[in-house]
Amino acid sequence: MNKDLKHLSTGLDISTLNYLRYRLQAAKVPLCLVVAFSSLLGFSLTTGRFDWQGGLIFLSILLLACGGASLNSYQEYRSDRLMERTRRRPVASGLLAPDVSRRQGQILAGSGLFLLYAGTSSVGAVIAGAVALVLYNGVYTVLKQRSIWAVFPGAVSGALPPYIGWLGGGGEPFSALILGVITLLVLWQIPHFWLVMLSYRADYQRSKIPNLAGMISESTLKSLSIVWVAALIVVLQTLIAMLSAVPTGLRITLSITGLALLIVFTIQMTIQRRPNYRFLFMLLNTFMLYTMALLAVGSVVM
């Protein structure tokens, strides 16, 4: 009897842990941690410090991003079932009820906006947070079912967290520096999305959702990706020049690394018959994390 109870107890524990795991997967926590980290870049650039207020902004953006992701999991679970890449997501596969993901999204997003105002008293930061949420769930998620142009409001939404951190830290709304950071992140997200598409090209070609994989050739999409990454590096070099107070060694390191990324990316896309798109995807994302970390640290130690 005791043995049976032990097995029953273990089974319940495993079920509870799986349920929590499905909730975290619906909220896309790893991705949202990166989004929240980018808000620290904006905060450190305007304040020159990391402190409790920066921590509150980080937490509020994490909650807001997880809320938007949970709502997105609810909004797209039917279309997610139709693609190999997404059909195993918890809501799409039936492991988590759609209404659970929706309520989770509403609670997390509301909590994130409330905490953002409580931690900063910045109406501008809260408005920017709400705009990011509306762009992601109200424009991008809806528009992507109808148009290839949905990627652009999606990219703007993903580029707003540094701006929120900047406003939360008391930065000027139209500073050239933070607008440069936003431009950098917008440019990064376009080839980021295209590399996913190239990695799962056959899946996207079968999809009924409008996308470039079914409209242009693979070679054309590769060429467009090179152009966007080149534009990304140009903006980065301009941004480095603007951050004259950041230690010279950090600026030189970042500049050389950016040029190296462009060279590797171009070689892979033009010389390799079968580019390793997943490698390039990881390389591009790692580079952006590295860039944000270096700029944030440089703005604090300057």
C-alpha positions in Angstrom: 0.0 0.0 0.0 2.8 2.4 1.0 4.6 1.5 -2.2 1.5 2.3 -4.3 1.1 5.6 -2.5 4.7 6.4 -3.2 4.3 5.7 -6.9 1.1 7.8 -7.0 2.8 10.7 -5.2 5.7 10.5 -7.6 3.3 10.5 -10.6 1.5 13.6 -9.3 4.8 15.4 -8.8 5.9 14.6 -12.3 2.5 15.8 -13.7 2.8 19.0 -11.7 6.3 19.6 -13.0 5.3 18.9 -16.6 2.4 21.3 -16.2 4.7 24.0 -15.0 7.1 23.2 -17.8 4.3 23.6 -20.4 3.3 26.9 -18.9 6.9 28.1 -19.2 7.2 26.9 -22.8 4.0 28.7 -23.7 5.6 31.9 -22.2 8.8 31.3 -24.2 10.9 32.1 -21.2 14.4 31.8 -22.7 13.6 34.2 -25.5 11.9 36.6 -23.1 15.0 36.6 -20.9 17.0 37.9 -23.9 14.3 40.5 -24.5 14.3 41.6 -20.9 18.1 41.8 -20.9 18.0 44.2 -23.8 16.0 46.6 -21.6 19.1 46.8 -19.3 21.1 48.1 -22.3 18.8 51.1 -22.6 18.8 51.7 -18.9 22.6 51.5 -18.5 23.1 53.8 -21.6 21.1 56.6 -20.0 22.0 56.1 -16.3 25.5 54.7 -16.5 24.7 52.2 -13.8 23.0 48.9 -12.8 20.9 49.1 -9.7 17.6 48.0 -8.1 15.6 50.2 -10.5 17.3 48.5 -13.5 16.5 45.2 -11.9 12.8 46.2 -11.6 12.7 47.2 -15.2 14.3 43.9 -16.2 11.6 42.0 -14.2 8.8 44.1 -15.6 9.9 43.6 -19.2 10.3 39.8 -18.5 6.8 39.6 -17.3 5.5 41.7 -20.1 7.3 39.7 -22.8 6.2 36.4 -21.2 2.7 37.7 -21.2 2.9 38.6 -24.9 4.4 35.2 -25.7 1.7 33.4 -23.8 -1.0 35.4 -25.7 0.8 34.6 -28.9 0.7 30.9 -28.0 -3.0 31.2 -27.6 -3.6 33.2 -30.7 -1.6 30.9 -33.0 -2.2 27.4 -31.6 -4.4 26.4 -34.6 -1.9 27.5 -37.2 1.0 26.1 -35.1 -0.5 22.7 -35.6 0.0 22.9 -39.4 3.8 23.3 -39.3 6.4 20.8 -38.4 8.5 23.4 -36.6 5.7 24.5 -34.3 3.2 21.6 -33.9 4.9 20.3 -30.7 4.4 23.6 -28.8 2.3 22.9 -25.7 -0.9 24.6 -26.7 -0.8 23.4 -30.3 -0.2 19.8 -29.2 -2.9 19.9 -26.6 -0.6 19.6 -23.6 -1.9 23.0 -22.3 -5.4 24.4 -22.6 -5.7 27.5 -24.8 -7.6 29.4 -22.2 -4.9 28.7 -19.6 -2.3 30.3 -22.0 -4.6 33.3 -22.6 -5.2 33.9 -18.9 -1.6 33.5 -18.1 -0.7 36.0 -20.8 -3.2 38.6 -19.5 -2.0 38.3 -15.9 1.7 38.4 -16.8 1.3 41.4 -19.3 -0.8 43.3 -16.8 1.6 42.6 -14.0 4.5 43.7 -16.2 3.0 47.1 -17.0 2.0 47.7 -13.4 5.5 46.9 -12.1 7.1 49.0 -14.8 5.2 52.1 -13.6 5.7 51.2 -9.9 9.5 50.9 -10.5 10.0 54.0 -12.7 7.0 56.3 -12.4 7.6 56.9 -16.1 4.4 57.2 -18.1 6.4 57.1 -21.3 8.0 53.8 -20.4 4.5 52.3 -19.7 3.1 53.6 -23.0 6.1 52.2 -24.9 5.5 48.9 -23.1 1.9 48.9 -24.1 2.7 49.8 -27.7 5.2 46.9 -27.9 2.5 44.5 -26.6 -0.1 45.9 -29.1 2.3 45.7 -32.0 3.2 42.1 -31.2 -0.2 40.6 -30.3 -2.5 43.0 -32.1 -0.6 43.8 -35.3 2.2 41.3 -36.0 0.3 38.1 -34.8 -2.8 39.1 -36.7 -1.1 40.5 -39.8 1.2 37.5 -40.3 -1.8 35.4 -41.4 -2.4 37.8 -44.2 0.8 39.5 -45.3 4.6 39.0 -45.5 5.0 42.6 -44.2 4.0 41.5 -40.7 7.7 40.9 -40.0 8.3 44.7 -39.7 5.8 45.6 -36.9 7.1 42.4 -35.2 10.7 43.7 -35.5 9.7 47.1 -34.1 8.0 45.5 -31.2 11.1 43.4 -30.4 13.3 46.5 -30.6 11.3 48.6 -28.1 12.6 47.0 -24.8 15.9 49.0 -24.8 13.8 52.1 -25.4 11.6 51.2 -22.4 14.7 50.8 -20.3 16.0 54.1 -21.6 12.8 56.0 -20.8 12.6 54.2 -17.4 16.0 55.5 -16.6 15.0 59.1 -17.4 16.5 59.3 -21.0 15.3 61.8 -23.6 12.6 60.3 -25.8 14.2 61.3 -29.1 17.9 60.8 -28.4 19.9 59.8 -31.5 21.7 57.2 -29.4 18.7 55.2 -28.4 17.1 55.6 -31.8 20.3 54.0 -33.2 20.0 51.1 -30.8 16.4 50.6 -31.9 17.5 50.6 -35.6 20.2 48.1 -34.8 17.7 45.7 -33.2 15.2 46.1 -36.0 17.8 45.3 -38.6 18.9 42.2 -36.6 15.5 40.7 -36.4 14.8 40.6 -40.1 17.6 38.2 -41.1 17.0 36.4 -37.8 13.5 35.6 -39.0 14.7 34.8 -42.6 17.3 32.3 -41.2 14.5 30.4 -39.5 12.6 30.4 -42.8 15.6 29.1 -44.7 16.2 26.4 -42.0 12.6 25.2 -42.4 12.1 26.2 -46.1 10.0 23.1 -47.1 7.8 23.6 -44.0 7.2 27.3 -44.9 6.6 26.4 -48.5 3.8 24.1 -47.5 2.4 26.6 -45.1 -0.7 28.7 -46.0 0.7 31.7 -44.0 2.2 34.2 -46.5 6.0 34.1 -46.5 8.9 34.7 -48.7 9.9 31.1 -49.0 7.0 30.5 -51.3 7.5 33.7 -53.3 11.2 34.1 -54.1 14.1 31.7 -54.7 16.4 30.5 -52.0 19.4 32.4 -53.6 17.4 35.7 -53.6 16.5 35.3 -49.9 20.2 34.5 -49.2 21.3 37.7 -51.0 18.7 39.8 -49.1 19.9 38.4 -45.8 23.5 39.5 -46.7 22.3 43.0 -47.4 20.4 43.2 -44.1 23.4 41.9 -42.1 25.6 44.4 -43.9 23.2 47.2 -43.0 23.3 45.9 -39.4 27.1 46.2 -39.3 27.0 49.7 -40.8 24.6 50.9 -38.1 26.7 49.2 -35.4 29.8 51.0 -36.6 28.0 54.3 -36.5 26.7 53.5 -33.0 30.2 52.7 -31.8 31.4 56.1 -33.1 28.6 57.8 -31.2 29.6 56.1 -27.9 32.9 58.0 -27.6 32.8 57.7 -23.8 32.9 53.8 -23.9 36.4 52.5 -23.4 38.4 52.4 -26.7 39.4 48.8 -26.3 35.7 47.7 -26.1 34.8 49.8 -29.1 37.7 48.4 -31.2 36.8 44.8 -30.1 33.2 45.2 -31.0 34.0 46.8 -34.4 36.4 44.0 -35.4 33.9 41.4 -34.2 31.1 42.9 -36.3 33.3 42.9 -39.4 34.3 39.3 -38.8 30.6 38.4 -38.5 29.8 40.0 -41.8 32.7 38.1 -43.5 31.7 34.7 -42.1 28.1 35.3 -42.9 28.8 36.4 -46.5 31.2 33.4 -47.1 28.6 31.0 -45.8 25.9 32.4 -48.0 27.8 32.8 -51.2 30.5 30.1 -51.3 28.9 27.3 -49.4 26.5 25.3 -51.6 24.5 24.3 -48.6 24.9 27.0 -45.9 24.5 25.9 -42.3 21.5 28.1 -41.6 21.2 27.0 -38.0 24.8 27.8 -37.4 24.3 31.3 -38.9 21.2 31.7 -36.8 23.0 30.9 -33.6 26.0 33.1 -34.7 23.9 36.1 -35.4 21.9 35.8 -32.1 25.1 35.2 -30.1 26.7 38.3 -31.7 23.7 40.5 -30.7 23.8 39.2 -27.1 27.6 39.9 -27.1 27.0 43.3 -28.6 24.4 44.3 -26.0 26.5 43.0 -23.1 29.6 44.8 -24.3 27.7 48.1 -24.8 26.0 47.8 -21.4 29.2 47.0 -19.6 31.0 49.8 -21.4 28.4 52.4 -20.5 28.7 51.5 -16.8 32.5 51.4 -16.6 33.1 54.5 -18.8 
